[in-house]
Amino acid sequence: MKLKVAIASDHGGYNLKEFIKDSFDLNWIDLGTGDDKNSVDYPEFGKAVAETVADGDADFGVAICGTGIGISIACNRNPGIRAALCTNATMARLTREHNDANVLCLGERITGTEAALDIVKTFLETEFEGGRHQRRIDKLSD
């Protein structure tokens, strides 16, 4: 069964969002934005991804803005979300293994398209290790 992945971006991440969607055969839940011509506010799109993942309507989320910083902050406002801004595949692997991150954040102006594909693939394919890491995740929820 294909993973259900919520994806959204502001105008600064729109092109990378579309590139990622076209590159992976997944069940994408596209929460916007619809173009890179109109300025929009990243908090709205980070919130949409976070709510969709936290509510269980998607297995994971991908949130993109110009740098990935603002949208990661927006996603992490939701207590059910562990959003990680990753700039390479090692970060993506470790945040899944150790932090059980459920939303990947990317910056279109920071990360090239080929690196972004490697990051997304690694993030979605890596399992949480549990064990000692679960204790730390539990502390985040307290």
The 8 nearest C-alpha neighbors of each residue, nearest first, counted from 0:
[[1, 2, 3, 25, 26, 24, 58, 4],
 [2, 0, 25, 26, 3, 24, 4, 27],
 [1, 3, 25, 26, 4, 58, 0, 57],
 [4, 2, 26, 57, 58, 27, 1, 25],
 [3, 5, 59, 27, 60, 57, 58, 28],
 [6, 4, 28, 60, 48, 57, 27, 29],
 [5, 7, 61, 29, 60, 62, 28, 30],
 [8, 6, 30, 31, 62, 44, 29, 63],
 [9, 7, 63, 12, 64, 13, 62, 32],
 [8, 10, 41, 64, 11, 12, 32, 39],
 [9, 11, 35, 13, 12, 38, 39, 34],
 [12, 10, 65, 64, 9, 13, 35, 107],
 [13, 11, 64, 63, 8, 107, 65, 10],
 [12, 14, 16, 10, 15, 8, 35, 11],
 [15, 13, 17, 16, 12, 18, 35, 107],
 [14, 16, 18, 17, 13, 12, 107, 19],
 [17, 15, 13, 19, 14, 18, 12, 20],
 [16, 18, 20, 14, 15, 19, 21, 13],
 [19, 17, 15, 21, 16, 20, 22, 14],
 [18, 20, 22, 16, 21, 17, 15, 23],
 [21, 19, 17, 22, 18, 23, 16, 27],
 [20, 22, 18, 19, 23, 17, 24, 16],
 [21, 23, 19, 20, 18, 24, 116, 17],
 [24, 22, 25, 20, 21, 19, 120, 116],
 [23, 25, 22, 26, 21, 20, 1, 27],
 [26, 24, 1, 27, 23, 2, 3, 4],
 [25, 27, 3, 2, 1, 4, 28, 24],
 [28, 26, 4, 25, 29, 3, 5, 6],
 [27, 29, 5, 4, 6, 30, 26, 3],
 [30, 28, 6, 31, 27, 7, 5, 32],
 [29, 31, 7, 6, 28, 32, 47, 5],
 [32, 30, 7, 33, 29, 8, 44, 9],
 [31, 33, 9, 8, 34, 7, 10, 30],
 [32, 34, 31, 35, 13, 10, 30, 9],
 [35, 33, 36, 32, 13, 10, 37, 14],
 [34, 36, 10, 13, 37, 11, 14, 33],
 [37, 35, 34, 38, 10, 33, 39, 11],
 [38, 36, 35, 39, 10, 34, 33, 32],
 [37, 39, 10, 36, 40, 35, 9, 11],
 [40, 38, 9, 10, 37, 41, 32, 43],
 [39, 41, 42, 43, 9, 38, 44, 10],
 [40, 42, 9, 44, 43, 70, 45, 39],
 [43, 41, 45, 73, 44, 40, 46, 70],
 [44, 42, 46, 41, 45, 40, 47, 73],
 [43, 45, 47, 41, 46, 42, 7, 8],
 [46, 44, 74, 42, 73, 70, 48, 47],
 [45, 47, 49, 43, 44, 48, 74, 42],
 [46, 48, 44, 50, 45, 49, 51, 43],
 [49, 47, 51, 45, 46, 50, 5, 60],
 [50, 48, 46, 74, 52, 47, 51, 53],
 [51, 49, 53, 47, 52, 48, 54, 46],
 [50, 52, 48, 56, 54, 49, 53, 57],
 [51, 53, 57, 55, 49, 54, 50, 56],
 [52, 54, 50, 79, 55, 51, 49, 80],
 [53, 55, 51, 52, 56, 50, 57, 49],
 [56, 54, 52, 53, 57, 51, 58, 50],
 [55, 57, 51, 54, 52, 58, 53, 3],
 [58, 56, 3, 52, 4, 55, 59, 5],
 [57, 59, 3, 4, 2, 52, 55, 56],
 [60, 58, 4, 101, 57, 102, 52, 5],
 [59, 61, 102, 5, 4, 6, 48, 103],
 [60, 62, 6, 103, 102, 104, 5, 7],
 [63, 61, 104, 7, 8, 6, 45, 103],
 [64, 62, 8, 105, 12, 67, 104, 106],
 [63, 65, 12, 67, 11, 106, 9, 8],
 [64, 66, 11, 106, 107, 108, 12, 67],
 [65, 106, 67, 68, 64, 109, 108, 107],
 [68, 66, 106, 105, 64, 104, 63, 70],
 [69, 67, 71, 66, 70, 72, 84, 106],
 [70, 68, 72, 71, 67, 73, 41, 64],
 [69, 71, 73, 45, 72, 41, 68, 67],
 [72, 70, 74, 68, 73, 69, 104, 82],
 [71, 73, 69, 75, 70, 74, 68, 76],
 [72, 74, 70, 45, 42, 71, 76, 75],
 [75, 73, 45, 71, 49, 76, 72, 46],
 [74, 76, 77, 72, 73, 80, 82, 71],
 [75, 77, 74, 73, 78, 72, 80, 46],
 [76, 78, 75, 79, 80, 74, 49, 50],
 [79, 77, 80, 76, 75, 140, 81, 53],
 [80, 78, 53, 77, 81, 49, 140, 52],
 [81, 79, 78, 77, 75, 82, 49, 53],
 [80, 82, 100, 101, 75, 102, 83, 79],
 [83, 81, 102, 100, 103, 75, 80, 71],
 [84, 82, 103, 104, 85, 100, 102, 81],
 [83, 85, 104, 105, 67, 103, 71, 82],
 [86, 84, 90, 87, 91, 83, 105, 104],
 [85, 87, 110, 84, 90, 105, 88, 118],
 [88, 86, 89, 90, 85, 118, 91, 114],
 [87, 89, 118, 91, 90, 117, 121, 92],
 [90, 88, 92, 91, 87, 93, 118, 121],
 [89, 91, 93, 88, 92, 85, 87, 94],
 [92, 90, 88, 122, 94, 89, 93, 85],
 [93, 91, 89, 95, 90, 94, 122, 121],
 [94, 92, 96, 90, 95, 91, 97, 89],
 [93, 95, 98, 91, 97, 96, 92, 100],
 [94, 96, 99, 100, 127, 93, 92, 98],
 [97, 95, 127, 128, 93, 94, 126, 99],
 [96, 98, 94, 132, 93, 95, 99, 127],
 [99, 97, 94, 100, 95, 96, 136, 132],
 [98, 100, 95, 127, 97, 96, 94, 101],
 [101, 99, 81, 95, 98, 82, 94, 102],
 [100, 102, 59, 81, 82, 99, 80, 60],
 [103, 101, 60, 82, 61, 59, 100, 81],
 [104, 102, 61, 83, 82, 60, 84, 62],
 [105, 103, 84, 62, 67, 63, 83, 61],
 [106, 104, 67, 63, 84, 85, 62, 107],
 [105, 107, 66, 67, 65, 109, 64, 108],
 [106, 108, 65, 12, 109, 110, 15, 66],
 [107, 109, 65, 106, 66, 110, 11, 111],
 [110, 108, 106, 107, 66, 111, 65, 86],
 [111, 109, 107, 106, 108, 115, 86, 114],
 [112, 110, 114, 113, 115, 109, 107, 108],
 [111, 113, 115, 114, 116, 110, 15, 18],
 [114, 112, 116, 115, 111, 117, 110, 118],
 [115, 113, 117, 111, 116, 112, 118, 110],
 [114, 116, 112, 118, 113, 117, 111, 119],
 [117, 115, 113, 119, 114, 118, 120, 112],
 [116, 118, 114, 120, 115, 119, 88, 121],
 [117, 119, 88, 115, 121, 116, 120, 87],
 [120, 118, 122, 116, 121, 117, 115, 123],
 [121, 119, 117, 123, 122, 118, 116, 124],
 [120, 122, 118, 124, 119, 123, 92, 125],
 [123, 121, 91, 119, 120, 125, 124, 92],
 [122, 124, 120, 121, 125, 119, 59, 126],
 [123, 125, 121, 122, 120, 126, 119, 92],
 [126, 124, 122, 123, 121, 92, 95, 96],
 [125, 127, 96, 95, 128, 124, 99, 123],
 [126, 128, 96, 99, 95, 129, 97, 125],
 [129, 127, 96, 126, 130, 97, 132, 95],
 [128, 130, 133, 132, 127, 131, 97, 96],
 [131, 129, 132, 133, 128, 134, 127, 97],
 [130, 132, 133, 134, 129, 135, 128, 97],
 [131, 133, 129, 135, 130, 134, 97, 136],
 [134, 132, 129, 136, 135, 131, 130, 137],
 [135, 133, 137, 132, 136, 131, 138, 130],
 [134, 136, 138, 132, 133, 137, 139, 131],
 [135, 137, 133, 139, 138, 134, 132, 98],
 [138, 136, 134, 140, 135, 139, 133, 141],
 [139, 137, 135, 141, 140, 136, 134, 133],
 [140, 138, 136, 137, 141, 135, 78, 134],
 [139, 141, 137, 138, 136, 78, 79, 135],
 [140, 138, 139, 137, 136, 78, 135, 134]]
